[in-house]
């Protein structure tokens, strides 16, 4: 019979959640400044044109959705 192992204490569970949550929050908060820097400073796109704004929106929101789904999966797996 195959059984899954669970943390033996709630302290261990909270430690795992904290270890997963700290980098997740950092990446989530760095998402918008990263895409601003990459698309407008490095690539030299004009932020006021429609297609560069659309590209920025796509990159920023796609990353945000993947981060939110990853955070949800992390919470379900560890919780």
Phi and psi in radians as a Rosetta constraint file:
Dihedral C 1 N 2 CA 2 C 2 CIRCULARHARMONIC -1.728 0.35
Dihedral N 2 CA 2 C 2 N 3 CIRCULARHARMONIC 2.118 0.35
Dihedral C 2 N 3 CA 3 C 3 CIRCULARHARMONIC -2.066 0.35
Dihedral N 3 CA 3 C 3 N 4 CIRCULARHARMONIC 2.626 0.35
Dihedral C 3 N 4 CA 4 C 4 CIRCULARHARMONIC -1.574 0.35
Dihedral N 4 CA 4 C 4 N 5 CIRCULARHARMONIC 2.560 0.35
Dihedral C 4 N 5 CA 5 C 5 CIRCULARHARMONIC -1.664 0.35
Dihedral N 5 CA 5 C 5 N 6 CIRCULARHARMONIC 2.453 0.35
Dihedral C 5 N 6 CA 6 C 6 CIRCULARHARMONIC -2.060 0.35
Dihedral N 6 CA 6 C 6 N 7 CIRCULARHARMONIC 2.671 0.35
Dihedral C 6 N 7 CA 7 C 7 CIRCULARHARMONIC -1.048 0.35
Dihedral N 7 CA 7 C 7 N 8 CIRCULARHARMONIC 2.492 0.35
Dihedral C 7 N 8 CA 8 C 8 CIRCULARHARMONIC -1.360 0.35
Dihedral N 8 CA 8 C 8 N 9 CIRCULARHARMONIC -0.351 0.35
Dihedral C 8 N 9 CA 9 C 9 CIRCULARHARMONIC -2.393 0.35
Dihedral N 9 CA 9 C 9 N 10 CIRCULARHARMONIC 2.809 0.35
Dihedral C 9 N 10 CA 10 C 10 CIRCULARHARMONIC -1.260 0.35
Dihedral N 10 CA 10 C 10 N 11 CIRCULARHARMONIC -0.430 0.35
Dihedral C 10 N 11 CA 11 C 11 CIRCULARHARMONIC -1.119 0.35
Dihedral N 11 CA 11 C 11 N 12 CIRCULARHARMONIC -0.730 0.35
Dihedral C 11 N 12 CA 12 C 12 CIRCULARHARMONIC -1.119 0.35
Dihedral N 12 CA 12 C 12 N 13 CIRCULARHARMONIC -0.689 0.35
Dihedral C 12 N 13 CA 13 C 13 CIRCULARHARMONIC -1.129 0.35
Dihedral N 13 CA 13 C 13 N 14 CIRCULARHARMONIC -0.789 0.35
Dihedral C 13 N 14 CA 14 C 14 CIRCULARHARMONIC -1.141 0.35
Dihedral N 14 CA 14 C 14 N 15 CIRCULARHARMONIC -0.603 0.35
Dihedral C 14 N 15 CA 15 C 15 CIRCULARHARMONIC -1.144 0.35
Dihedral N 15 CA 15 C 15 N 16 CIRCULARHARMONIC -0.727 0.35
Dihedral C 15 N 16 CA 16 C 16 CIRCULARHARMONIC -1.147 0.35
Dihedral N 16 CA 16 C 16 N 17 CIRCULARHARMONIC -0.720 0.35
Dihedral C 16 N 17 CA 17 C 17 CIRCULARHARMONIC -1.118 0.35
Dihedral N 17 CA 17 C 17 N 18 CIRCULARHARMONIC -0.714 0.35
Dihedral C 17 N 18 CA 18 C 18 CIRCULARHARMONIC -1.164 0.35
Dihedral N 18 CA 18 C 18 N 19 CIRCULARHARMONIC -0.709 0.35
Dihedral C 18 N 19 CA 19 C 19 CIRCULARHARMONIC -1.142 0.35
Dihedral N 19 CA 19 C 19 N 20 CIRCULARHARMONIC -0.527 0.35
Dihedral C 19 N 20 CA 20 C 20 CIRCULARHARMONIC -1.481 0.35
Dihedral N 20 CA 20 C 20 N 21 CIRCULARHARMONIC -0.525 0.35
Dihedral C 20 N 21 CA 21 C 21 CIRCULARHARMONIC -1.373 0.35
Dihedral N 21 CA 21 C 21 N 22 CIRCULARHARMONIC -0.641 0.35
Dihedral C 21 N 22 CA 22 C 22 CIRCULARHARMONIC -1.071 0.35
Dihedral N 22 CA 22 C 22 N 23 CIRCULARHARMONIC -0.910 0.35
Dihedral C 22 N 23 CA 23 C 23 CIRCULARHARMONIC -1.177 0.35
Dihedral N 23 CA 23 C 23 N 24 CIRCULARHARMONIC -0.557 0.35
Dihedral C 23 N 24 CA 24 C 24 CIRCULARHARMONIC -1.098 0.35
Dihedral N 24 CA 24 C 24 N 25 CIRCULARHARMONIC -0.787 0.35
Dihedral C 24 N 25 CA 25 C 25 CIRCULARHARMONIC -1.122 0.35
Dihedral N 25 CA 25 C 25 N 26 CIRCULARHARMONIC -0.695 0.35
Dihedral C 25 N 26 CA 26 C 26 CIRCULARHARMONIC -1.076 0.35
Dihedral N 26 CA 26 C 26 N 27 CIRCULARHARMONIC -0.787 0.35
Dihedral C 26 N 27 CA 27 C 27 CIRCULARHARMONIC -1.191 0.35
Dihedral N 27 CA 27 C 27 N 28 CIRCULARHARMONIC -0.673 0.35
Dihedral C 27 N 28 CA 28 C 28 CIRCULARHARMONIC -1.100 0.35
Dihedral N 28 CA 28 C 28 N 29 CIRCULARHARMONIC -0.742 0.35
Dihedral C 28 N 29 CA 29 C 29 CIRCULARHARMONIC -1.268 0.35
Dihedral N 29 CA 29 C 29 N 30 CIRCULARHARMONIC -0.472 0.35
Dihedral C 29 N 30 CA 30 C 30 CIRCULARHARMONIC -1.509 0.35
Dihedral N 30 CA 30 C 30 N 31 CIRCULARHARMONIC -0.080 0.35
Dihedral C 30 N 31 CA 31 C 31 CIRCULARHARMONIC -1.068 0.35
Dihedral N 31 CA 31 C 31 N 32 CIRCULARHARMONIC -0.948 0.35
Dihedral C 31 N 32 CA 32 C 32 CIRCULARHARMONIC -1.142 0.35
Dihedral N 32 CA 32 C 32 N 33 CIRCULARHARMONIC -0.842 0.35
Dihedral C 32 N 33 CA 33 C 33 CIRCULARHARMONIC -1.085 0.35
Dihedral N 33 CA 33 C 33 N 34 CIRCULARHARMONIC -0.574 0.35
Dihedral C 33 N 34 CA 34 C 34 CIRCULARHARMONIC -1.110 0.35
Dihedral N 34 CA 34 C 34 N 35 CIRCULARHARMONIC -0.833 0.35
Dihedral C 34 N 35 CA 35 C 35 CIRCULARHARMONIC -1.223 0.35
Dihedral N 35 CA 35 C 35 N 36 CIRCULARHARMONIC -0.591 0.35
Dihedral C 35 N 36 CA 36 C 36 CIRCULARHARMONIC -1.053 0.35
Dihedral N 36 CA 36 C 36 N 37 CIRCULARHARMONIC -0.837 0.35
Dihedral C 36 N 37 CA 37 C 37 CIRCULARHARMONIC -1.118 0.35
Dihedral N 37 CA 37 C 37 N 38 CIRCULARHARMONIC -0.833 0.35
Dihedral C 37 N 38 CA 38 C 38 CIRCULARHARMONIC -1.148 0.35
Dihedral N 38 CA 38 C 38 N 39 CIRCULARHARMONIC -0.821 0.35
Dihedral C 38 N 39 CA 39 C 39 CIRCULARHARMONIC -1.423 0.35
Dihedral N 39 CA 39 C 39 N 40 CIRCULARHARMONIC -0.646 0.35
Dihedral C 39 N 40 CA 40 C 40 CIRCULARHARMONIC -1.706 0.35
Dihedral N 40 CA 40 C 40 N 41 CIRCULARHARMONIC -0.558 0.35
Dihedral C 40 N 41 CA 41 C 41 CIRCULARHARMONIC -1.624 0.35
Dihedral N 41 CA 41 C 41 N 42 CIRCULARHARMONIC -0.891 0.35
Dihedral C 41 N 42 CA 42 C 42 CIRCULARHARMONIC -1.312 0.35
Dihedral N 42 CA 42 C 42 N 43 CIRCULARHARMONIC -0.893 0.35
Dihedral C 42 N 43 CA 43 C 43 CIRCULARHARMONIC -1.380 0.35
Dihedral N 43 CA 43 C 43 N 44 CIRCULARHARMONIC -0.320 0.35
Dihedral C 43 N 44 CA 44 C 44 CIRCULARHARMONIC 1.307 0.35
Dihedral N 44 CA 44 C 44 N 45 CIRCULARHARMONIC 0.409 0.35
Dihedral C 44 N 45 CA 45 C 45 CIRCULARHARMONIC -1.320 0.35
Dihedral N 45 CA 45 C 45 N 46 CIRCULARHARMONIC 2.599 0.35
Dihedral C 45 N 46 CA 46 C 46 CIRCULARHARMONIC -1.438 0.35
Dihedral N 46 CA 46 C 46 N 47 CIRCULARHARMONIC 2.111 0.35
Dihedral C 46 N 47 CA 47 C 47 CIRCULARHARMONIC -1.215 0.35
Dihedral N 47 CA 47 C 47 N 48 CIRCULARHARMONIC -0.136 0.35
Dihedral C 47 N 48 CA 48 C 48 CIRCULARHARMONIC -1.727 0.35
Dihedral N 48 CA 48 C 48 N 49 CIRCULARHARMONIC 0.005 0.35
Dihedral C 48 N 49 CA 49 C 49 CIRCULARHARMONIC -1.566 0.35
Dihedral N 49 CA 49 C 49 N 50 CIRCULARHARMONIC 2.716 0.35
Dihedral C 49 N 50 CA 50 C 50 CIRCULARHARMONIC -1.189 0.35
Dihedral N 50 CA 50 C 50 N 51 CIRCULARHARMONIC -0.756 0.35
Dihedral C 50 N 51 CA 51 C 51 CIRCULARHARMONIC -1.256 0.35
Dihedral N 51 CA 51 C 51 N 52 CIRCULARHARMONIC -0.588 0.35
Dihedral C 51 N 52 CA 52 C 52 CIRCULARHARMONIC -1.283 0.35
Dihedral N 52 CA 52 C 52 N 53 CIRCULARHARMONIC -0.587 0.35
Dihedral C 52 N 53 CA 53 C 53 CIRCULARHARMONIC -1.162 0.35
Dihedral N 53 CA 53 C 53 N 54 CIRCULARHARMONIC -0.663 0.35
Dihedral C 53 N 54 CA 54 C 54 CIRCULARHARMONIC -1.165 0.35
Dihedral N 54 CA 54 C 54 N 55 CIRCULARHARMONIC -0.719 0.35
Dihedral C 54 N 55 CA 55 C 55 CIRCULARHARMONIC -1.109 0.35
Dihedral N 55 CA 55 C 55 N 56 CIRCULARHARMONIC -0.742 0.35
Dihedral C 55 N 56 CA 56 C 56 CIRCULARHARMONIC -1.075 0.35
Dihedral N 56 CA 56 C 56 N 57 CIRCULARHARMONIC -0.797 0.35
Dihedral C 56 N 57 CA 57 C 57 CIRCULARHARMONIC -1.050 0.35
Dihedral N 57 CA 57 C 57 N 58 CIRCULARHARMONIC -0.788 0.35
Dihedral C 57 N 58 CA 58 C 58 CIRCULARHARMONIC -1.091 0.35
Dihedral N 58 CA 58 C 58 N 59 CIRCULARHARMONIC -0.846 0.35
Dihedral C 58 N 59 CA 59 C 59 CIRCULARHARMONIC -1.123 0.35
Dihedral N 59 CA 59 C 59 N 60 CIRCULARHARMONIC -0.816 0.35
Dihedral C 59 N 60 CA 60 C 60 CIRCULARHARMONIC -1.126 0.35
Dihedral N 60 CA 60 C 60 N 61 CIRCULARHARMONIC -0.858 0.35
Dihedral C 60 N 61 CA 61 C 61 CIRCULARHARMONIC -1.267 0.35
Dihedral N 61 CA 61 C 61 N 62 CIRCULARHARMONIC -0.602 0.35
Dihedral C 61 N 62 CA 62 C 62 CIRCULARHARMONIC -1.100 0.35
Dihedral N 62 CA 62 C 62 N 63 CIRCULARHARMONIC -0.769 0.35
Dihedral C 62 N 63 CA 63 C 63 CIRCULARHARMONIC -1.117 0.35
Dihedral N 63 CA 63 C 63 N 64 CIRCULARHARMONIC -0.730 0.35
Dihedral C 63 N 64 CA 64 C 64 CIRCULARHARMONIC -1.104 0.35
Dihedral N 64 CA 64 C 64 N 65 CIRCULARHARMONIC -0.722 0.35
Dihedral C 64 N 65 CA 65 C 65 CIRCULARHARMONIC -1.127 0.35
Dihedral N 65 CA 65 C 65 N 66 CIRCULARHARMONIC -0.758 0.35
Dihedral C 65 N 66 CA 66 C 66 CIRCULARHARMONIC -1.111 0.35
Dihedral N 66 CA 66 C 66 N 67 CIRCULARHARMONIC -0.666 0.35
Dihedral C 66 N 67 CA 67 C 67 CIRCULARHARMONIC -1.161 0.35
Dihedral N 67 CA 67 C 67 N 68 CIRCULARHARMONIC -0.733 0.35
Dihedral C 67 N 68 CA 68 C 68 CIRCULARHARMONIC -1.145 0.35
Dihedral N 68 CA 68 C 68 N 69 CIRCULARHARMONIC -0.715 0.35
Dihedral C 68 N 69 CA 69 C 69 CIRCULARHARMONIC -1.152 0.35
Dihedral N 69 CA 69 C 69 N 70 CIRCULARHARMONIC -0.701 0.35
Dihedral C 69 N 70 CA 70 C 70 CIRCULARHARMONIC -1.121 0.35
Dihedral N 70 CA 70 C 70 N 71 CIRCULARHARMONIC -0.685 0.35
Dihedral C 70 N 71 CA 71 C 71 CIRCULARHARMONIC -1.142 0.35
Dihedral N 71 CA 71 C 71 N 72 CIRCULARHARMONIC -0.698 0.35
Dihedral C 71 N 72 CA 72 C 72 CIRCULARHARMONIC -1.130 0.35
Dihedral N 72 CA 72 C 72 N 73 CIRCULARHARMONIC -0.770 0.35
Dihedral C 72 N 73 CA 73 C 73 CIRCULARHARMONIC -1.101 0.35
Dihedral N 73 CA 73 C 73 N 74 CIRCULARHARMONIC -0.722 0.35
Dihedral C 73 N 74 CA 74 C 74 CIRCULARHARMONIC -1.062 0.35
Dihedral N 74 CA 74 C 74 N 75 CIRCULARHARMONIC -0.750 0.35
Dihedral C 74 N 75 CA 75 C 75 CIRCULARHARMONIC -1.150 0.35
Dihedral N 75 CA 75 C 75 N 76 CIRCULARHARMONIC -0.661 0.35
Dihedral C 75 N 76 CA 76 C 76 CIRCULARHARMONIC -1.249 0.35
Dihedral N 76 CA 76 C 76 N 77 CIRCULARHARMONIC -0.726 0.35
Dihedral C 76 N 77 CA 77 C 77 CIRCULARHARMONIC -1.174 0.35
Dihedral N 77 CA 77 C 77 N 78 CIRCULARHARMONIC -0.767 0.35
Dihedral C 77 N 78 CA 78 C 78 CIRCULARHARMONIC -1.468 0.35
Dihedral N 78 CA 78 C 78 N 79 CIRCULARHARMONIC -0.364 0.35
